[in-house]
Amino acid sequence: QICLSLVKLLFYLAHSPLGSIVLLDFQPRQFVMVDGNLKVTDMDDASTEELSCKEDNDCTLDFPTKSFPLKCSVVGKCEGINEKKNLFNAYRYFFTYLLPHSAPPALRPLLSDILNATGDLRYGINETLRAFEKVLHLYKSGLYLQKRPLILKDYVSLKGFRTVEGEGYKCWPSYSHLGCLLSIHSAEEAAAICNSQSQCQSFIVTQQRTWTGRPLASFQSSWTDLIPDTNAVVYIKRSASSGERL
């Protein structure tokens, strides 16, 4: 969410009515999330000036660990230097820390492609935004899910119930530091996640939604001590419930 919001912001800056705007003091502390959108807190160091040049050798974009040769345009400006400077800063301050860690496994190669392409400045802001929107579409639609045998049939579902607090275990990445709370596309995906975690005996699908509209599921190491909750459905492994009375 943070990276996509940042890319949308940089897309606007690259195509603003004032021309391509560069953020000269590009640091994470210069941004804040407002209602799920990333915003710049300080525009004092923004500029529409692009580096003047006489030849291509005048257009090297330098960073502490990398340099990029750019073209000198016919009007004597380094082509796309503001856009590329913003994009590489987004890569080194945000993408490298946030993109590799929390996506479903099937989407990680696509995010890795974005990471590599922006890190080498092979993508401009237009291509980067299209790549992010493709990943978002796959994520929201569930098209990233690989075809596999149905697993949910191995679970007993009880509508209107949940387990008591304190029966959870911790996992990564989780929306709660107290337990294992993950976003899912469907109960079928949640069942696959539960099967992949040795501690998991049950999971609860709630009406809570993430910013993409995906429901949240809480994965539990036990299914005992059920309590009524009209907004939840608890799914229990049949193997865990065998011999017990639900």
Protein Blocks (a to p, Z undefined) as FASTA:
>chain_A
ZZmmmmmmmmmmmmgfnbpcddfblcfklpcceehiacdfblklgcfbdcddfbfklmcc
cdfkbccdddddfkopaehklmmmmmmmmmmmmmmmmmmmmgcfklmmmmmmmmmmmmno
macfklmmmmmmmmmmmmmnopmpccdddfklmpccdehiacdehiaccddddfbfkbcc
dddfbfklmmmmmmmpmklmbdcddfbdcfkopacddddfbfghiacdfkbccdddfklm
goiaZZ
